[in-house]
Amino acid sequence: MTSQHIVAAMLFAFAVYLLTAVAPTTRRLETASRRRELQSVSPRQSNSGAGPDGAGQVSSKQWAIPSCLLCAAVAWLLIGGLVGIVVAVGIAVIGPRVLARLEPAGTRANRLALEAAAPMVADLLAACLASGASTAVATKATAEALGGPVADVLNQCVTQFNLGASADRVWKPISDEPALAPIARAILRSAQTGAPLTSVLLRVADDLRLTRRTQLEQAAKTVGVKAVAPLGLCFLPAFMLLGVVPLIASLITAGISG
């Protein structure tokens, strides 16, 4: 193993470390920072729309750029020449765009958890409101009952309640989550029109449950299609080697002997 291979291996290991260790740690630190700022923001700042999502916070996706640059250097060291330069430039230019479109594992887990719990959120809020609890108390009780990512989102709403924020600001954390956004829209619409919030939330829960069932049915239908791809990748090479290649070889042999 030459020194170039050793350097390439070290650079590649460092690139993997940036994506698998540093980037998730950055996301966790940013989340903790947003929570602390949300709890310490004043009511005036809350009503004016100023929040923790301001400038100065570095997105964890930016770690994809140095990682791709390191991988480009690895490609140049291993391949070399003009081809190595072309491959390195391609990795440096296309790599960050491809990684930016990928959904992190933690984000995907939170999204799936919110999608699964969305109907229950609407049901619990409706049940708490039907028992005579206020919206703030119902939101806090729902967060305590469900926990997990749902509690993280709902607790932000509770914090805004305690700060006396406007309705739009209170329900913004829910509005920012696609799975829970119908609940926030229903609450805001009920506040504007005066419709009974309990019945509105129950209808939203039914709609979310129907949407969830449709998504699961579509996912189940795609399982068969996805299962065919590995089978095709295994079957086609075997068919070529066992069927087509011997036939071509026999024709060539017959032509030569003839």
C-alpha positions in Angstrom: 0.0 0.0 0.0 1.5 3.3 -1.1 1.4 6.6 0.8 -1.3 7.8 -1.6 -3.6 5.0 -0.7 -3.0 5.6 3.0 -3.8 9.3 2.6 -6.9 8.5 0.6 -8.1 6.0 3.2 -7.6 8.6 5.9 -9.5 11.3 4.0 -12.3 9.0 3.2 -12.6 7.9 6.8 -12.7 11.6 7.9 -15.4 12.3 5.3 -17.5 9.5 6.7 -16.9 10.7 10.2 -18.2 14.2 9.2 -21.5 12.8 7.8 -22.1 10.1 10.4 -20.9 11.7 13.7 -20.4 15.4 13.4 -23.5 16.2 11.4 -26.0 14.4 13.7 -24.3 16.0 16.7 -24.7 19.4 15.1 -28.4 18.8 14.5 -28.9 17.8 18.2 -27.0 20.9 19.4 -29.1 23.1 17.1 -32.3 21.5 18.4 -31.3 22.1 22.0 -30.3 25.7 21.2 -33.7 26.4 19.6 -35.5 25.0 22.6 -33.5 27.1 25.0 -34.1 30.2 22.9 -37.8 29.4 22.6 -38.1 29.2 26.4 -36.2 32.4 27.0 -37.8 34.6 24.3 -39.9 37.5 25.6 -43.6 37.8 24.8 -42.9 40.9 22.7 -40.4 39.0 20.6 -42.9 36.1 20.3 -45.7 38.3 19.1 -43.6 40.0 16.6 -42.6 36.7 15.0 -39.0 36.7 16.1 -38.0 33.2 17.0 -35.1 30.8 17.3 -34.9 30.2 13.6 -32.9 33.3 12.9 -29.6 33.9 11.1 -26.3 32.6 12.4 -27.3 29.0 12.8 -25.3 26.7 10.5 -27.3 23.9 8.9 -25.9 20.4 9.4 -26.3 19.9 5.7 -23.3 22.1 5.2 -21.1 19.3 6.4 -21.9 17.6 3.1 -19.7 20.1 1.3 -16.4 19.4 3.1 -17.3 15.6 3.0 -17.7 15.7 -0.8 -14.5 17.7 -1.2 -12.7 15.1 0.8 -14.2 12.3 -1.3 -13.2 14.3 -4.4 -9.6 14.4 -3.1 -9.7 10.6 -2.5 -10.9 10.0 -6.1 -8.1 12.2 -7.5 -5.5 10.4 -5.4 -6.7 6.9 -6.4 -7.5 7.5 -10.1 -5.1 10.3 -11.0 -4.6 12.0 -14.3 -7.3 13.8 -16.3 -9.9 11.1 -15.5 -9.3 11.6 -11.8 -9.7 15.4 -12.1 -13.0 14.9 -14.0 -14.3 12.4 -11.4 -13.2 14.7 -8.5 -14.9 17.7 -10.0 -18.1 15.7 -10.5 -18.1 14.5 -6.9 -17.4 18.0 -5.6 -20.2 19.5 -7.7 -22.9 16.8 -7.7 -22.2 15.2 -4.3 -23.6 18.1 -2.1 -26.7 18.3 -4.2 -27.4 14.6 -3.9 -26.7 14.6 -0.1 -28.9 17.6 0.4 -31.9 15.8 -1.1 -31.4 12.8 1.2 -33.5 12.7 4.4 -31.5 12.1 7.6 -32.4 9.1 9.6 -33.4 11.1 12.6 -35.6 13.4 10.5 -37.2 10.4 8.8 -37.9 8.8 12.2 -39.5 12.0 13.6 -41.6 12.4 10.5 -42.9 8.8 10.6 -43.6 9.2 14.3 -45.6 12.4 13.8 -47.5 10.9 10.9 -48.5 7.8 13.0 -49.5 9.9 16.0 -51.3 12.7 14.2 -54.8 11.2 14.5 -54.2 10.5 18.2 -53.1 14.1 18.8 -56.4 15.4 17.3 -58.4 12.8 19.3 -56.7 13.6 22.6 -57.1 17.4 22.1 -60.8 16.9 21.4 -61.2 14.7 24.4 -59.5 17.2 26.7 -61.5 20.1 25.4 -64.7 18.1 25.7 -63.9 17.6 29.4 -63.8 21.3 29.9 -60.0 21.9 29.8 -58.6 25.0 28.2 -56.6 24.7 25.0 -53.3 25.2 26.7 -54.1 22.5 29.3 -55.3 20.2 26.6 -52.1 20.7 24.6 -49.9 20.1 27.6 -51.9 16.9 28.6 -51.6 15.6 25.0 -47.9 16.2 25.0 -47.4 14.3 28.3 -49.6 11.5 27.1 -47.9 10.8 23.8 -44.3 11.9 24.5 -41.5 11.6 21.9 -41.4 13.9 18.9 -45.0 14.9 19.4 -44.3 16.1 22.9 -41.3 18.2 21.6 -43.6 20.0 19.1 -46.6 20.4 21.5 -44.4 21.7 24.3 -43.2 24.5 22.1 -46.9 25.5 21.7 -47.3 25.3 25.5 -44.3 27.6 25.9 -45.9 30.1 23.5 -49.1 29.9 25.5 -47.3 30.7 28.7 -45.7 33.7 27.0 -49.0 35.1 25.8 -48.2 34.8 22.1 -50.7 35.3 19.3 -52.6 32.3 17.9 -50.5 32.2 14.8 -47.3 32.1 16.8 -48.7 29.6 19.3 -49.5 27.0 16.6 -46.6 27.7 14.3 -44.6 24.7 15.6 -47.5 22.4 14.6 -48.0 24.3 11.3 -44.4 23.7 10.4 -44.9 19.9 10.6 -46.7 18.5 7.5 -48.2 15.7 9.5 -49.7 18.0 12.2 -50.4 21.0 10.0 -54.1 20.0 9.4 -54.6 20.2 13.2 -53.2 23.7 13.4 -55.3 24.9 10.4 -58.4 23.5 12.0 -57.7 25.2 15.3 -57.0 28.6 13.7 -60.1 28.2 11.4 -62.2 27.4 14.5 -60.9 30.5 16.3 -61.8 32.7 13.3 -65.3 31.2 12.5 -66.4 30.3 16.0 -67.0 26.6 15.1 -66.9 24.1 18.0 -63.3 23.1 18.2 -64.1 19.6 19.6 -66.2 18.5 16.6 -63.7 20.1 14.2 -60.8 18.2 15.8 -62.8 14.9 15.6 -63.3 15.4 11.9 -59.7 16.2 11.4 -58.8 13.0 13.3 -61.0 11.0 10.9 -59.4 12.6 7.9 -55.9 12.0 9.2 -56.7 8.4 9.9 -58.0 8.0 6.4 -54.9 9.6 4.9 -52.7 7.4 7.0 -54.6 4.3 5.9 -54.2 5.3 2.3 -50.5 5.9 2.7 -50.0 2.4 4.2 -52.0 0.8 1.4 -49.9 2.5 -1.2 -46.7 1.5 0.6 -47.9 -2.1 0.7 -48.6 -2.0 -3.0 -45.1 -0.8 -3.7 -43.5 -3.6 -1.7 -44.1 -6.1 -4.5 -42.6 -3.8 -7.1 -39.5 -3.2 -5.0 -39.1 -6.9 -4.3 -38.9 -7.6 -8.1 -35.8 -5.4 -8.5 -33.4 -7.6 -6.5 -34.8 -10.7 -8.2 -34.3 -9.2 -11.6 -30.7 -8.2 -10.7 -30.0 -11.8 -9.8 -32.0 -13.5 -12.5 -30.8 -11.5 -15.6 -27.0 -12.1 -15.1 -27.7 -15.8 -14.4 -29.8 -16.0 -17.6 -27.1 -14.3 -19.6 -24.4 -16.6 -18.3 -26.3 -19.9 -18.5 -28.4 -19.2 -21.6 -27.1 -16.5 -23.9 -23.3 -16.9 -23.4 -23.3 -20.7 -24.1 -25.5 -20.2 -27.1 -23.2 -17.5 -28.6 -20.1 -19.6 -27.7 -21.6 -22.7 -29.5 -22.4 -20.6 -32.6 -18.9 -19.2 -32.7 -17.4 -22.6 -32.3 -19.7 -24.0 -35.1 -18.7 -21.2 -37.4 -15.0 -21.7 -36.8 -15.2 -25.4 -37.2 -17.3 -25.0 -40.4 
